Amino acid sequence: KREHKRNEKREHKRNEKREHKRNEKREHKRNDKREHKKNEKREHKKNEKREHRRNEKREHKRNDKREHKKNEKREHRRNEKREHKRNEKREHKRNEKREHKRNEKREH
């Protein structure tokens, strides 16, 4: 009888240990999963940030190009105006000289 009781106790202890181990394993698995999820989230966030930065850079570049084009056009127009003015002045001078010559001839 006593032996039987002792065996049952032993068995019971063994079962409890086993159960405890099982529970610990389960808990460990759960924690691993949780950790994994967290890491994935973190990674995802990082990637989104990176993507965002990339897009901003791209946008910035685009804007710079646009600005540059605008400036070049402006500069071009300015140069054309300047050239036009120069030509008008030249033309005006020529006409004055011509007029002057004509007047001199008339006087003679």
C-alpha positions as CSV (number, residue, x, y, z in Angstrom):
1,K,0.0,0.0,0.0
2,R,2.6,2.4,1.1
3,E,4.7,1.6,-2.0
4,H,1.7,2.2,-4.2
5,K,1.1,5.6,-2.6
6,R,4.8,6.5,-3.0
7,N,4.6,5.6,-6.7
8,E,1.5,7.6,-7.2
9,K,3.2,10.6,-5.6
10,R,6.2,10.2,-7.8
11,E,4.0,9.9,-10.9
12,H,2.1,12.9,-9.9
13,K,5.3,14.9,-9.5
14,R,6.6,13.8,-12.8
15,N,3.3,14.8,-14.5
16,E,3.4,18.2,-12.9
17,K,7.0,18.7,-14.1
18,R,6.0,17.6,-17.6
19,E,3.1,20.0,-17.6
20,H,5.2,22.8,-16.3
21,K,7.8,22.2,-19.1
22,R,5.0,22.2,-21.7
23,N,3.7,25.5,-20.3
24,E,7.1,27.1,-20.4
25,K,7.6,25.9,-24.0
26,R,4.2,27.3,-25.0
27,E,5.0,30.6,-23.2
28,H,8.4,30.8,-24.9
29,K,6.8,30.2,-28.3
30,R,4.3,33.0,-27.6
31,N,7.0,35.4,-26.7
32,D,9.0,34.5,-29.7
33,K,6.0,35.2,-31.9
34,R,5.3,38.5,-30.2
35,E,9.0,39.5,-30.6
36,H,8.9,38.5,-34.2
37,K,5.8,40.6,-34.9
38,K,7.4,43.6,-33.2
39,N,10.5,43.2,-35.3
40,E,8.5,43.0,-38.5
41,K,6.6,46.1,-37.5
42,R,9.8,48.0,-36.8
43,E,11.3,46.8,-40.1
44,H,8.1,47.9,-41.9
45,K,8.2,51.3,-40.3
46,K,11.9,51.7,-41.3
47,N,11.2,50.8,-44.9
48,E,8.3,53.2,-45.1
49,K,10.5,56.0,-43.7
50,R,13.2,55.1,-46.2
51,E,10.7,55.2,-49.0
52,H,9.4,58.5,-47.8
53,R,12.9,60.0,-47.8
54,R,13.5,58.6,-51.2
55,N,10.3,60.2,-52.5
56,E,11.1,63.5,-51.0
57,K,14.5,63.5,-52.6
58,R,13.0,62.6,-55.9
59,E,10.5,65.4,-55.5
60,H,13.2,67.8,-54.5
61,K,15.3,66.9,-57.5
62,R,12.3,67.4,-59.8
63,N,11.6,70.8,-58.3
64,D,15.3,71.8,-58.7
65,K,15.2,70.8,-62.3
66,R,12.0,72.8,-62.9
67,E,13.5,75.8,-61.2
68,H,16.6,75.5,-63.2
69,K,14.7,75.3,-66.5
70,K,12.7,78.4,-65.5
71,N,15.9,80.3,-64.7
72,E,17.4,79.3,-68.0
73,K,14.3,80.5,-69.9
74,R,14.3,83.7,-68.0
75,E,18.0,84.2,-68.7
76,H,17.4,83.5,-72.3
77,R,14.6,86.0,-72.6
78,R,16.8,88.6,-70.8
79,N,19.6,88.0,-73.3
80,E,17.3,88.2,-76.2
81,K,15.9,91.5,-75.0
82,R,19.4,92.8,-74.4
83,E,20.4,91.7,-77.9
84,H,17.3,93.4,-79.3
85,K,18.1,96.6,-77.6
86,R,21.7,96.5,-78.8
87,N,20.5,96.0,-82.4
88,E,18.0,98.9,-82.1
89,K,20.8,101.2,-80.8
90,R,23.1,100.1,-83.6
91,E,20.3,100.7,-86.1
92,H,19.5,104.0,-84.6
93,K,23.2,105.1,-84.8
94,R,23.4,104.0,-88.4
95,N,20.3,106.0,-89.3
96,E,21.7,109.0,-87.5
97,K,25.0,108.7,-89.5
98,R,23.1,108.3,-92.7
99,E,21.0,111.3,-91.9
100,H,24.0,113.3,-91.0
101,K,25.7,112.4,-94.3
102,R,22.6,113.4,-96.2
103,N,22.5,116.7,-94.5
104,E,26.1,117.3,-95.2
105,K,25.6,116.6,-98.9
106,R,22.6,118.9,-99.0
107,E,24.7,121.7,-97.5
108,H,27.3,121.4,-100.2
